[in-house]
Amino acid sequence: MRVEDVRQVQGGQRSRWTTVLGTERGKGVRVDYRCTGATHGERYVWEQDIEGTPFEKILRSAALEINLQGRDGSTVVALVGSERLRGLSRLGSPMMRRAIGKRLNEALDGIERALT
Protein backbone atom coordinates (compact mmCIF):
# COMPACT_ATOMS: atom_id res chain seq x y z
CA MET A 1 0.00 0.00 0.00
CA ARG A 2 1.07 3.56 -0.52
CA VAL A 3 -0.07 6.80 1.06
CA GLU A 4 -2.01 8.82 -1.49
CA ASP A 5 -3.46 11.65 0.52
CA VAL A 6 -3.24 13.03 4.04
CA ARG A 7 -5.78 15.44 5.48
CA GLN A 8 -5.21 16.89 8.91
CA VAL A 9 -7.72 18.52 11.23
CA GLN A 10 -6.39 20.40 14.23
CA GLY A 11 -8.67 20.80 17.18
CA GLY A 12 -8.12 21.61 20.82
CA GLN A 13 -5.59 19.42 22.59
CA ARG A 14 -5.82 16.50 20.17
CA SER A 15 -5.21 16.21 16.44
CA ARG A 16 -7.05 13.94 14.03
CA TRP A 17 -6.21 13.17 10.43
CA THR A 18 -7.08 10.85 7.59
CA THR A 19 -4.73 9.01 5.29
CA VAL A 20 -5.87 7.32 2.09
CA LEU A 21 -3.83 4.22 1.34
CA GLY A 22 -3.67 3.02 -2.25
CA THR A 23 -3.92 -0.69 -2.94
CA GLU A 24 -2.27 -2.67 -5.75
CA ARG A 25 -5.61 -2.54 -7.59
CA GLY A 26 -5.78 1.24 -7.38
CA LYS A 27 -8.54 1.47 -4.79
CA GLY A 28 -8.30 3.83 -1.86
CA VAL A 29 -8.65 2.72 1.75
CA ARG A 30 -9.35 5.45 4.31
CA VAL A 31 -7.44 5.32 7.61
CA ASP A 32 -8.36 7.72 10.43
CA TYR A 33 -5.95 8.56 13.25
CA ARG A 34 -6.18 10.53 16.47
CA CYS A 35 -3.47 11.85 18.76
CA THR A 36 -3.82 10.22 22.19
CA GLY A 37 -0.81 11.69 23.93
CA ALA A 38 1.94 14.23 23.45
CA THR A 39 4.76 15.96 25.23
CA HIS A 40 5.67 18.89 22.99
CA GLY A 41 8.95 18.27 21.21
CA GLU A 42 9.55 14.94 22.95
CA ARG A 43 6.80 12.37 22.42
CA TYR A 44 3.74 11.93 20.21
CA VAL A 45 1.31 8.99 20.24
CA TRP A 46 -1.39 8.28 17.63
CA GLU A 47 -3.99 5.53 17.51
CA GLN A 48 -5.84 4.33 14.45
CA ASP A 49 -9.64 4.44 14.62
CA ILE A 50 -10.55 0.79 14.03
CA GLU A 51 -14.26 0.51 14.83
CA GLY A 52 -16.53 0.56 11.76
CA THR A 53 -13.65 0.24 9.27
CA PRO A 54 -12.41 -2.63 7.09
CA PHE A 55 -9.50 -2.98 9.54
CA GLU A 56 -11.95 -3.98 12.29
CA LYS A 57 -11.98 -7.56 10.95
CA ILE A 58 -8.27 -8.11 11.62
CA LEU A 59 -7.14 -5.49 14.16
CA ARG A 60 -8.06 -4.85 17.78
CA SER A 61 -5.82 -1.79 17.97
CA ALA A 62 -3.00 -0.02 16.15
CA ALA A 63 -0.77 2.73 17.55
CA LEU A 64 2.36 4.66 16.63
CA GLU A 65 4.65 6.47 19.06
CA ILE A 66 7.42 8.89 18.09
CA ASN A 67 10.07 9.76 20.66
CA LEU A 68 12.49 12.64 20.09
CA GLN A 69 15.60 13.04 22.18
CA GLY A 70 18.08 15.90 21.83
CA ARG A 71 21.70 14.78 21.80
CA ASP A 72 24.82 16.85 21.05
CA GLY A 73 23.04 19.37 18.83
CA SER A 74 21.08 16.70 16.96
CA THR A 75 17.87 14.77 17.56
CA VAL A 76 17.54 11.02 17.93
CA VAL A 77 14.21 9.80 16.56
CA ALA A 78 12.69 6.51 17.74
CA LEU A 79 9.49 5.04 16.31
CA VAL A 80 7.46 2.36 18.06
CA GLY A 81 4.51 0.72 16.32
CA SER A 82 2.11 -1.74 17.89
CA GLU A 83 -0.80 -3.61 16.41
CA ARG A 84 -2.98 -6.14 18.22
CA LEU A 85 -4.62 -8.64 15.92
CA ARG A 86 -8.13 -10.04 16.21
CA GLY A 87 -9.31 -13.66 15.97
CA LEU A 88 -7.59 -15.95 13.48
CA SER A 89 -5.59 -12.98 12.22
CA ARG A 90 -3.36 -13.54 15.25
CA LEU A 91 -1.82 -16.45 13.33
CA GLY A 92 -0.24 -13.87 11.03
CA SER A 93 1.52 -12.16 13.93
CA PRO A 94 5.12 -12.81 12.73
CA MET A 95 4.29 -11.41 9.28
CA MET A 96 2.63 -8.39 10.87
CA ARG A 97 5.70 -7.70 13.04
CA ARG A 98 7.95 -7.80 9.96
CA ALA A 99 5.58 -5.47 8.09
CA ILE A 100 5.50 -3.02 11.00
CA GLY A 101 9.29 -3.08 11.21
CA LYS A 102 9.60 -2.44 7.48
CA ARG A 103 7.17 0.50 7.62
CA LEU A 104 8.94 2.04 10.61
CA ASN A 105 12.35 1.71 8.93
CA GLU A 106 10.96 3.32 5.77
CA ALA A 107 9.53 6.15 7.88
CA LEU A 108 12.88 6.72 9.59
CA ASP A 109 14.64 6.70 6.20
CA GLY A 110 12.12 9.26 4.93
CA ILE A 111 12.71 11.52 7.95
CA GLU A 112 16.47 11.29 7.42
CA ARG A 113 16.14 12.10 3.68
CA ALA A 114 13.90 15.07 4.44
CA LEU A 115 16.32 16.52 6.97
CA THR A 116 19.66 15.95 5.23
C-alpha positions as CSV (number, residue, x, y, z in Angstrom):
1,M,0.0,0.0,0.0
2,R,1.1,3.6,-0.5
3,V,-0.1,6.8,1.1
4,E,-2.0,8.8,-1.5
5,D,-3.5,11.6,0.5
6,V,-3.2,13.0,4.0
7,R,-5.8,15.4,5.5
8,Q,-5.2,16.9,8.9
9,V,-7.7,18.5,11.2
10,Q,-6.4,20.4,14.2
11,G,-8.7,20.8,17.2
12,G,-8.1,21.6,20.8
13,Q,-5.6,19.4,22.6
14,R,-5.8,16.5,20.2
15,S,-5.2,16.2,16.4
16,R,-7.1,13.9,14.0
17,W,-6.2,13.2,10.4
18,T,-7.1,10.9,7.6
19,T,-4.7,9.0,5.3
20,V,-5.9,7.3,2.1
21,L,-3.8,4.2,1.3
22,G,-3.7,3.0,-2.2
23,T,-3.9,-0.7,-2.9
24,E,-2.3,-2.7,-5.7
25,R,-5.6,-2.5,-7.6
26,G,-5.8,1.2,-7.4
27,K,-8.5,1.5,-4.8
28,G,-8.3,3.8,-1.9
29,V,-8.6,2.7,1.8
30,R,-9.3,5.5,4.3
31,V,-7.4,5.3,7.6
32,D,-8.4,7.7,10.4
33,Y,-5.9,8.6,13.2
34,R,-6.2,10.5,16.5
35,C,-3.5,11.8,18.8
36,T,-3.8,10.2,22.2
37,G,-0.8,11.7,23.9
38,A,1.9,14.2,23.5
39,T,4.8,16.0,25.2
40,H,5.7,18.9,23.0
41,G,8.9,18.3,21.2
42,E,9.5,14.9,23.0
43,R,6.8,12.4,22.4
44,Y,3.7,11.9,20.2
45,V,1.3,9.0,20.2
46,W,-1.4,8.3,17.6
47,E,-4.0,5.5,17.5
48,Q,-5.8,4.3,14.4
49,D,-9.6,4.4,14.6
50,I,-10.6,0.8,14.0
51,E,-14.3,0.5,14.8
52,G,-16.5,0.6,11.8
53,T,-13.6,0.2,9.3
54,P,-12.4,-2.6,7.1
55,F,-9.5,-3.0,9.5
56,E,-12.0,-4.0,12.3
57,K,-12.0,-7.6,10.9
58,I,-8.3,-8.1,11.6
59,L,-7.1,-5.5,14.2
60,R,-8.1,-4.9,17.8
61,S,-5.8,-1.8,18.0
62,A,-3.0,0.0,16.2
63,A,-0.8,2.7,17.6
64,L,2.4,4.7,16.6
65,E,4.6,6.5,19.1
66,I,7.4,8.9,18.1
67,N,10.1,9.8,20.7
68,L,12.5,12.6,20.1
69,Q,15.6,13.0,22.2
70,G,18.1,15.9,21.8
71,R,21.7,14.8,21.8
72,D,24.8,16.9,21.1
73,G,23.0,19.4,18.8
74,S,21.1,16.7,17.0
75,T,17.9,14.8,17.6
76,V,17.5,11.0,17.9
77,V,14.2,9.8,16.6
78,A,12.7,6.5,17.7
79,L,9.5,5.0,16.3
80,V,7.5,2.4,18.1
81,G,4.5,0.7,16.3
82,S,2.1,-1.7,17.9
83,E,-0.8,-3.6,16.4
84,R,-3.0,-6.1,18.2
85,L,-4.6,-8.6,15.9
86,R,-8.1,-10.0,16.2
87,G,-9.3,-13.7,16.0
88,L,-7.6,-15.9,13.5
89,S,-5.6,-13.0,12.2
90,R,-3.4,-13.5,15.2
91,L,-1.8,-16.5,13.3
92,G,-0.2,-13.9,11.0
93,S,1.5,-12.2,13.9
94,P,5.1,-12.8,12.7
95,M,4.3,-11.4,9.3
96,M,2.6,-8.4,10.9
97,R,5.7,-7.7,13.0
98,R,7.9,-7.8,10.0
99,A,5.6,-5.5,8.1
100,I,5.5,-3.0,11.0
101,G,9.3,-3.1,11.2
102,K,9.6,-2.4,7.5
103,R,7.2,0.5,7.6
104,L,8.9,2.0,10.6
105,N,12.4,1.7,8.9
106,E,11.0,3.3,5.8
107,A,9.5,6.2,7.9
108,L,12.9,6.7,9.6
109,D,14.6,6.7,6.2
110,G,12.1,9.3,4.9
111,I,12.7,11.5,7.9
112,E,16.5,11.3,7.4
113,R,16.1,12.1,3.7
114,A,13.9,15.1,4.4
115,L,16.3,16.5,7.0
116,T,19.7,15.9,5.2
